[in-house]
Amino acid sequence: MYNSPGLASTSQCMQIQCINLLQVMADAADTALHTILTHCHAPRVVVKICESLINDKSPRMRTFSAKYLLQMIEEWDPAEYERHVESVEHAIKAATGDALADVRATSRLIMGAFAYAFPDRAQSLIRRVDGATAEKLNAAVQQYPGAGSMVFPKEHVDVQVAVQQHGGTTRRFMASPMVGPDTARGYEFVCCC
């Protein structure tokens, strides 16, 4: 009675519909979270997202968490999550060694955005990781859109950021130690906005 062929196909059909429903719900939740993170900047969320990226066993949750962290670092003002920079650094370190290639790739984008927001902290983070990881993170910083000439050499170089307000737009300038006629006080300023 329970082993009839019609019941098996009905059960398989219901299982497929349930999987599709779960996928639709997950996509809707993802869209909702992206919208919430865009319009509601709550710094305590940074810690929860970082913890999820570091500790969650689900590969899909780690992928989502990496994307949310990238969105927060790119869209939020760095002052909004400045108190939680250590959590972000731990999350970047954990994500660069993740088993999933998507999470590792997103962690390199996170590093580029993090270096744009906190050049000194990013430089310090690169110095604390092993050689191969440091090279990958350094390459991510160089390839990050809007990073301009932000390159962290292997030796210690102080990088300074100057912010200029002009007509409602903010422009960031990276300053790297240089000696030459174009420099002001030994620093060359390059616009990286």
N, C-alpha and C positions, 0 to 999 in steps of 0.2 A: 504494500500500500504506500509506504514512504519512498520506495525505490522506483517509482514510475518515471519514465523518461521526461514527461511533461513537467514534473515537479523539479527535476534537476535543471532543466533549461530556465525555468522560472526563477529558481534560486540563483543561478548564475546571472540572470538578467538583473535581479534585485541587487546582487553584489556589485555589479558594474555601475548601476544607478547610484548606489550608496557611495562608491569611490568617486564618481563624477560630482556628486553633491558635496563631498568633503573637499574636493579640489576647488569647487566654486566658492565654498565657504572660506578656505584658506586664502584664495586670491582676493576675496572681498576684505578679509581681515588685514591682509598685506597692504591693500590700497588705503584702507582706513588708517592704519598706523602711519603710513607715509604722509597722509594728510594731517594727522594729529601732530606729527613731528615737525611739519612745516609751519603750522600755525600756533602751536603751543610749546614754548621752550621751557621745559621743566628740567633743571639740571640733575635732579635725582634720578631721572630716567637714564642718564648716561651710565651710571653705576650698574643699574639692572641690565642694560643692554650689554655692557662689558662682561658682567658675570655670566650672562647667557652665552656669549661668544666664547668664553674661557671654559665653562663647566658643562654646558649642555651636551648630552650624549647624542641627540638627534642631529644628523648632518644638515637636515633642512632648516632646523632652528638656528644652527650656527651660521648658515648661509644668509638667512633673513637678518640675523643680528648684525652680521658684518655689513650688510647693505644699509641697515638703519644707522649704524655708527658712522658709516661714510657720509650719509645724508646729514647727520647732525653736525659733523665736523665741517662739511662744506657749506652748509646753509646758516648755521648759528654763528653768532658773534663769539669769538674765543673767550671773552670775559664771562659769558654765561656758563661755561663748563670748566673754567680755569681751576676751580677747587678739586675737580675730579680728573686732572691730567694724569695722575699716576695710574688710575684705573684704565685710562685709554692706552697708556704705554704698555701695561700688562696685557691688555687685549691684543694690541698689535703684535707683541712678542709671541703670544699664544697662537694667534691666527697665522703668523708666518710659518709655523711648523704644523699646521693642521693637515689632516689626511686628505681633505677635499681640495682639489685644484681651484675651484671657484672661490673658496674661502681664502686661500693663499693669494689669489689674484686680487681679490677685493682688499685684502690686508695691505697689499702694496699701494693701492689707490688711497687707502686710509692713511698710510705713511706719507704719501705726497701731500695730502690735504693737511695732515698734522704738521708737517714741516713748513707749510705755508703759514699756518696759524702760530706755531711755536718753534721757530728755527733753532733756538738754543736747546730746547728740550729734545727736539728731533736729533740734533747732532749728538747729544749725550746718549740717546737711545741707540743710535747706530754704533757708537763706540762700545756699548755694553754687550752687543750680540756677537756671535762668532763670525769669522771672516766671510764665508759664503753668503750667509744671511745679510751681513752688512753690505756686501756688494749689490745684492738684489734690492735692498732697501734704498741704497744710494742711487741705483739706476731708476727706481720708482720715483724718487724725489726729482731727478733730472727730467723725467718724462712727464711729470704731472703738468697738466695744462694750467697756465697762469703762473708757473713757478719761475719763469724767466731764467736767469742765470744762477739759480739756487743750486749750488753743488757743494757737497760736503766732502772735502778731501780727507784722506786717511789721517793726516796730522791735524792737530787742533788749530782751528782758525775761528776767531770770533766773527760771527755774522750779526749785523745789526739791521733792524727794520725801522724805517721812517715812514710814518703815515701822514699823508697830506690831504687835507679837506679842501675840495675845490668845487664850488657850485653844487653842493649836495652829493657829490660822488667822492668816494674814498679811494685813494690810490696808495698802494703799498710799494715801497722801494726797498730793495735788498742792497745792503752795503757790504762789500767785500774788501779786505785790505788790499790796496794797490798803491803803487808809487808811480806818479806820472803827472803830466800837465793837466789832465782832465779830472783829476781827483780833488776832492775837498777834504783837507785834513787827513790825507792818506787813505780815504775810502772812495771807491767808485760806486755811484748809485745807479742802479739799473731798475727801470720800471717793470714790475711783474704783475700788473693788474690785467 
